[in-house]
């Protein structure tokens, strides 16, 4: 008897066990949360260390490496602007103007520290090799010049890595975000192009990634400004304009409450940002030789090379064949302008596909599928139409391949539960877009 009531030892034991289990559950929940916080902090700490290692590697090799044939036009542009000329007064700088505008203040400050005449030196001993191969320039830039030139490229490298980590973590989880970070920032090809070669294709790639992320977050005007800056660095984003417009349209429709009011305004806001940036920077250049130097130059025939359908024409054997000299060698120059119709058609198809998929009531496209359609597919078509595709040009598509690949492996290699609990989808129900995406997955899954 306890307080005049009959004693129930079984009930007391059950109550004690129940209370103990509740206490253990609360303790385990708190411990799990604590361990999750610790794991998150350790993950961030590892990323900080990897970020530091990647930056140190780039800073160590940047001053002492360059590809003179590509860096020399940048050197001449900075010297011309220091002498009061615009970058298009000579024929050396043939890119849109923002890269020159980035270099000018940097080397103006550097000119206060060191003599600008020390930024480069002509090495006569490599003149013969340069003339024989056409791959070198005897003017070699100094370590200080190389270091300053590559600082914006390293900054863009860091920016893309952080954007991929944030985007990947928000879309797929911290582990996939970390994977995207590593695949980009510690990628030997990325390090070589930006810290060794010295080409600036990573800068427009950064603004395209930022523009795509801003569109997904429905910051349409800012996305347009970033897209306009990308165009003012390189011209290739023109082929992504239509898919991005459809993406702006699709994102708003997918996030709307169903009434559909105001969704047409979103692509217009994006275009406002793009056109505003182009007008602000481009209008002052109309009185210069910008159009002839940049637009016409890009529309003309470039040397054949790299990964393109005409790579075999770069072989010297065609020079010794009369038919090759008469017909095959001029072939890229004759048809290359018409080949650009292909990426335009693919871009329109990709944009329409994104819009149609966003209107599904169920099974709307995930991040990887949207990114593939908006960027990877049009850029792949553009590569197939260009007669010159150099390694640095792969910087345009590589961030999106890295982001999409964070989930493609799980799509290609589903676990046993998914295989046994879900019937297979017939191949004829996949559609051409799904087949194309699957083909991309096979070659890009890490």
SVG drawing of the C-alpha trace seen along z (x, -y; Angstrom):
<svg xmlns="http://www.w3.org/2000/svg" viewBox="-7 -61 75 67">
<polyline fill="none" stroke="black" stroke-width="0.4" points="0.0,0.0 1.2,-3.5 -0.8,-6.4 -3.7,-4.1 -3.7,-3.0 -2.9,0.5 0.7,0.9 1.0,1.8 4.7,2.6 4.1,3.4 2.5,0.0 5.2,-1.8 7.9,0.1 6.1,-0.7 5.8,-4.4 9.4,-4.5 10.5,-3.0 8.3,-5.3 9.7,-8.4 13.2,-7.1 12.6,-6.5 11.2,-10.1 14.2,-11.5 16.6,-9.4 14.7,-10.5 15.0,-14.2 18.7,-13.7 19.3,-11.9 17.4,-14.6 19.5,-17.3 22.7,-15.3 21.7,-14.8 21.2,-18.5 24.5,-19.3 26.3,-16.8 24.6,-18.2 25.8,-21.7 29.3,-20.4 29.3,-18.5 28.1,-21.6 30.9,-23.7 33.5,-21.1 32.2,-21.0 32.5,-24.8 36.0,-24.6 37.0,-22.0 35.7,-24.3 37.7,-27.2 40.8,-25.1 40.1,-23.9 39.4,-27.5 42.7,-28.6 44.6,-25.8 43.1,-26.6 43.8,-30.3 47.4,-29.7 48.0,-27.3 46.7,-30.0 48.7,-32.8 51.9,-30.8 51.8,-29.9 50.0,-33.0 53.1,-35.4 55.4,-33.0 53.1,-31.6 51.2,-32.9 50.4,-32.1 52.1,-35.0 49.9,-34.8 46.8,-35.6 48.3,-37.8 50.1,-40.2 46.8,-41.8 45.9,-42.6 49.3,-44.2 48.9,-46.3 45.4,-47.4 46.6,-48.5 49.5,-50.4 47.2,-52.1 44.7,-53.2 47.6,-54.5 48.6,-56.6 45.1,-58.1 43.8,-55.8 40.7,-53.6 41.3,-49.9 40.0,-49.7 42.3,-52.3 44.7,-49.4 43.8,-46.0 45.2,-44.1 42.2,-44.1 39.2,-42.4 36.9,-41.7 33.9,-43.5 35.0,-46.4 34.4,-45.4 37.6,-43.3 39.6,-46.4 37.7,-48.5 38.7,-46.1 42.3,-46.1 42.8,-49.8 42.3,-50.9 44.3,-47.9 47.3,-48.7 46.9,-52.4 47.5,-51.7 50.3,-49.3 51.9,-52.1 52.2,-54.1 54.2,-51.3 56.4,-50.1 57.5,-51.5 55.0,-50.5 58.0,-49.8 58.9,-46.9 55.6,-45.2 57.0,-43.3 60.2,-42.6 60.9,-41.4 62.9,-38.2 64.6,-38.0 65.8,-34.4 62.3,-33.1 61.4,-35.2 62.4,-32.5 60.2,-29.9 57.3,-32.4 57.5,-33.1 57.8,-29.4 55.0,-28.1 52.6,-31.1 51.8,-30.0 54.0,-32.4 54.8,-36.1 58.3,-37.2 57.0,-39.8 56.9,-38.2 55.0,-39.9 56.6,-40.3 55.5,-38.4 54.0,-41.6 51.9,-42.1 50.8,-38.4 49.9,-38.6 47.7,-41.7 46.2,-40.3 45.0,-37.1 43.7,-38.6 40.2,-39.2 40.2,-35.7 41.1,-34.2 38.3,-36.3 35.8,-35.0 37.1,-31.4 36.3,-32.0 32.9,-33.5 31.8,-30.6 32.9,-28.1 30.9,-29.9 27.8,-30.2 28.0,-26.6 28.3,-25.6 25.3,-27.8 23.2,-26.7 24.1,-23.0 23.5,-23.1 20.1,-24.7 19.0,-22.4 20.5,-19.0 22.0,-19.3 25.4,-20.3 27.2,-17.2 26.3,-17.9 27.2,-21.5 30.6,-20.6 31.0,-18.2 30.2,-21.0 32.7,-23.3 35.5,-20.8 34.8,-19.8 35.1,-23.4 37.7,-25.1 40.2,-22.2 39.7,-21.3 43.2,-21.2 41.7,-22.5 40.1,-25.5 43.4,-26.3 45.3,-25.9 43.0,-28.1 42.8,-31.0 46.0,-30.9 48.4,-29.6 46.9,-30.5 45.5,-33.9 42.3,-33.9 39.3,-35.6 36.4,-33.3 35.8,-32.6 34.5,-36.2 31.5,-35.9 30.9,-32.4 30.7,-33.9 28.1,-36.5 26.0,-33.8 26.0,-31.6 25.0,-34.6 22.3,-35.6 20.9,-32.0 20.8,-31.9 19.2,-35.3 16.5,-34.2 15.7,-31.2 15.5,-33.5 13.2,-35.8 15.5,-38.8 14.8,-39.6 16.4,-43.0 19.6,-42.0 19.7,-38.9 19.5,-41.0 22.3,-43.3 24.5,-40.3 23.6,-38.8 24.4,-42.2 27.8,-42.2 28.5,-38.7 27.7,-39.9 30.0,-42.9 32.8,-40.4 32.2,-37.8 29.6,-37.5 28.5,-33.9 25.8,-34.7 23.7,-36.0 22.9,-32.3 21.5,-31.9 19.2,-34.9 16.1,-33.1 16.4,-30.2 16.9,-32.7 13.8,-34.7 11.8,-31.5 13.4,-30.6 12.2,-34.0 8.8,-33.3 8.8,-29.7 10.1,-30.6 7.4,-33.2 4.6,-30.9 5.8,-28.1 5.9,-30.4 2.6,-32.1 -0.6,-31.5 -2.5,-30.5 -4.1,-33.7 -1.3,-34.3 -1.2,-38.1 2.0,-39.9 3.9,-36.9 4.6,-38.6 6.3,-41.4 9.1,-39.2 10.9,-38.6 10.5,-42.3 12.2,-43.2 15.1,-40.8 15.4,-42.5 15.3,-45.9 18.4,-44.9 20.2,-43.5 19.4,-46.4 20.2,-49.0 23.6,-47.6 24.3,-47.3 23.2,-50.8 25.2,-52.3 28.4,-50.7 27.9,-50.4 26.6,-53.8 29.8,-55.6 31.6,-53.1 29.6,-53.7 31.9,-56.6 34.9,-54.2 35.8,-51.2 34.1,-48.8 31.6,-47.4 34.2,-46.7 36.8,-45.3 34.5,-43.2 31.3,-42.4 32.7,-42.0 35.8,-40.2 33.7,-37.6 31.6,-37.1 34.6,-36.4 36.4,-33.2 38.7,-32.1 41.5,-29.5 40.3,-26.0 41.2,-24.3 40.0,-22.6 36.9,-20.5 34.8,-21.2 33.5,-19.3 36.4,-20.7 39.3,-19.7 40.6,-17.3 41.1,-20.2 43.9,-21.5 46.1,-18.7 48.9,-19.7 48.1,-16.8 45.4,-18.9 48.0,-21.4 49.6,-18.8 46.4,-17.6 45.1,-19.8 41.5,-19.0 42.1,-19.8 43.5,-23.3 40.8,-24.1 37.7,-22.8 38.2,-21.4 40.3,-24.2 37.9,-27.0 34.9,-25.0 34.7,-26.2 34.9,-29.8 32.1,-29.3 29.6,-27.5 30.6,-28.7 28.1,-31.7 25.3,-29.4 26.2,-26.9 25.4,-29.4 21.7,-28.9 21.9,-25.5 22.6,-26.8 19.9,-29.5 17.3,-26.8 18.5,-24.6 18.3,-27.6 14.7,-28.3 13.8,-24.7 15.4,-24.6 13.6,-27.7 10.2,-26.4 10.9,-23.0 11.7,-24.7 8.5,-26.7 6.3,-23.7 7.8,-21.6 7.2,-24.3 3.5,-24.2 3.2,-20.6 0.9,-20.0 3.1,-17.1 6.7,-15.9 8.0,-19.4 11.7,-19.5 14.4,-19.6 17.3,-21.9 19.6,-19.7 17.2,-19.3 16.4,-23.0 20.1,-23.9 20.8,-21.4 18.1,-22.7 18.9,-26.4 22.7,-26.3 24.3,-22.9 22.2,-22.0 22.5,-25.4 26.2,-25.7 26.9,-22.2 25.1,-23.1 27.3,-26.3 30.5,-24.3 29.4,-22.1 28.9,-25.1 32.1,-27.0 35.2,-26.4 37.5,-27.3 36.9,-25.8 39.8,-26.3 40.1,-24.8 39.2,-28.1 35.9,-28.1 34.8,-25.1 34.7,-27.5 31.3,-28.6 29.6,-25.3 31.7,-23.7 30.0,-25.4 26.6,-24.1 28.0,-20.6 29.4,-20.6 26.1,-21.8 24.0,-19.3 26.4,-16.4 25.7,-16.7 22.5,-14.6 23.1,-12.9 24.9,-10.0 21.9,-9.2 19.7,-9.3 21.9,-7.0 22.6,-4.5 19.4,-4.3 19.4,-2.3 17.8,1.1 14.7,-0.3 14.0,-2.5 14.5,0.3 12.2,2.7 9.5,0.2 8.9,-1.7 8.2,-0.2 10.6,-1.1 9.6,-3.9 9.2,-2.8 11.9,-4.2 9.3,-5.6 7.8,-7.7 11.0,-9.5 10.9,-12.0 13.8,-13.4 14.7,-15.9 15.0,-13.2 17.1,-11.0 19.4,-14.0 19.7,-14.7 20.5,-11.0 23.2,-11.1 24.7,-14.1 24.5,-12.4 26.5,-9.4 29.5,-11.6 29.4,-14.0 28.4,-12.0 31.4,-12.1"/>
</svg>
